[in-house]
Amino acid sequence: MSRSLAFIGLFILGLSAVAATVATTDDEVKRMREEARQLRREADEIVDRARIECQKRFLVNACIDEAHEKRLEMLQKARQLEIQARQIEIERKKAEKEARERARAEKQGTAEGTQPATEKEAAPNAPPAASETPASAP
């Protein structure tokens, strides 16, 4: 009884630690994705404003090209943020999966320790039971 209570206590403690980490990483991922969206919006706005402003200049194409280069730089930064957010998410899911597998293994370990041995485990060299013998051909 105390063994199962200890297991339950450890399991709940592990889940609460994972939940705290998940909350932090979820907030961080949301922040990074929002920042990436904002960078993309700003990059598009820069190009739109540049097209209007560049029409007033003599070298219109060079001006627009500069705006496009700046846009590409901003989009690269946004993409890097998105990649980091995705990696954090992947690591979080991996940690959650490992925690579930550990809990399942511990649960199976405690369950196996309390169950009686099966027939095969009790007598590994004994002949197979009648239901396990192959039917002989006449």
C-alpha positions in Angstrom: 0.0 0.0 0.0 2.7 2.5 1.0 4.6 1.5 -2.2 1.7 2.5 -4.4 1.2 5.7 -2.4 4.8 6.6 -2.9 4.5 5.9 -6.7 1.4 8.1 -6.9 3.1 10.9 -5.0 6.2 10.8 -7.3 3.9 10.6 -10.4 2.0 13.7 -9.3 5.2 15.6 -8.4 6.6 14.8 -11.8 3.4 15.9 -13.6 3.4 19.2 -11.7 7.0 19.9 -12.7 6.2 19.1 -16.3 3.1 21.3 -16.1 5.1 24.3 -14.8 7.7 23.8 -17.6 4.9 23.5 -20.2 3.3 26.7 -19.1 6.6 28.6 -19.3 7.5 27.1 -22.7 3.9 27.6 -24.0 4.1 31.3 -23.1 7.6 31.6 -24.7 6.5 29.9 -27.9 3.4 32.1 -28.2 5.6 35.2 -27.6 8.1 34.1 -30.2 5.4 33.3 -32.8 3.7 36.7 -32.2 7.0 38.5 -32.6 7.6 36.6 -35.9 4.1 37.7 -37.1 4.8 41.3 -36.1 8.1 41.2 -38.0 6.4 39.9 -41.1 3.7 42.6 -40.9 6.4 45.3 -40.4 8.4 44.0 -43.4 5.3 44.1 -45.6 4.5 47.7 -44.4 8.1 48.8 -45.1 7.9 47.6 -48.7 4.4 49.2 -49.2 5.6 52.6 -47.8 8.9 52.3 -49.8 7.0 51.8 -53.1 5.1 55.1 -52.5 8.2 57.0 -51.3 10.5 55.6 -54.0 8.2 57.0 -56.8 9.4 60.4 -55.8 13.1 59.6 -56.3 15.1 59.5 -59.5 16.4 55.9 -58.9 13.1 54.2 -58.3 14.2 50.6 -58.8 17.3 50.9 -56.6 15.1 52.3 -53.8 12.6 49.5 -54.1 15.4 47.0 -54.2 16.7 48.3 -50.9 13.3 48.0 -49.4 13.0 44.4 -50.6 16.4 43.6 -49.1 15.3 45.0 -45.8 12.1 43.0 -46.0 14.1 39.8 -46.7 16.3 40.5 -43.6 13.3 41.0 -41.5 11.6 37.8 -42.9 14.8 35.9 -42.1 14.7 37.1 -38.5 11.0 36.1 -38.3 11.8 32.6 -39.7 14.5 32.1 -37.1 12.1 32.9 -34.4 9.6 30.5 -35.8 12.3 27.8 -36.0 13.2 28.4 -32.4 9.6 28.3 -31.3 9.1 25.0 -33.2 12.2 23.5 -31.6 11.0 24.4 -28.2 7.7 22.9 -28.9 9.3 19.7 -30.2 11.5 19.4 -27.1 8.5 20.0 -24.8 6.5 17.2 -26.6 9.5 14.9 -26.4 9.8 15.6 -22.6 6.1 15.0 -22.1 6.3 11.7 -24.0 9.3 10.6 -22.0 7.5 11.4 -18.8 4.5 9.4 -19.9 6.7 6.5 -20.8 8.6 6.6 -17.5 5.3 6.8 -15.6 3.9 3.8 -17.6 7.1 1.8 -17.1 7.0 2.6 -13.3 3.4 1.6 -13.2 4.0 -1.6 -15.0 7.0 -2.3 -12.7 5.0 -1.9 -9.6 2.1 -3.9 -11.1 4.4 -6.7 -12.0 5.9 -6.8 -8.6 2.5 -7.3 -6.9 1.1 -9.9 -9.4 1.7 -13.6 -8.9 3.9 -15.3 -11.5 2.3 -16.8 -14.5 2.6 -20.5 -15.3 5.5 -20.0 -17.7 7.4 -17.9 -15.2 6.7 -20.4 -12.4 7.9 -23.5 -14.4 9.9 -22.5 -17.5 11.0 -26.1 -18.2 7.6 -27.7 -17.7 6.0 -29.3 -20.7 3.4 -27.1 -22.5 -0.2 -27.3 -21.3 -2.7 -29.3 -23.3 -4.2 -26.2 -24.9 -0.7 -25.2 -26.2 0.3 -28.5 -27.8 -0.2 -28.7 -31.6 -2.8 -31.0 -32.9 -1.3 -34.1 -34.3 -2.4 -35.3 -37.8 -3.9 -38.8 -37.9 
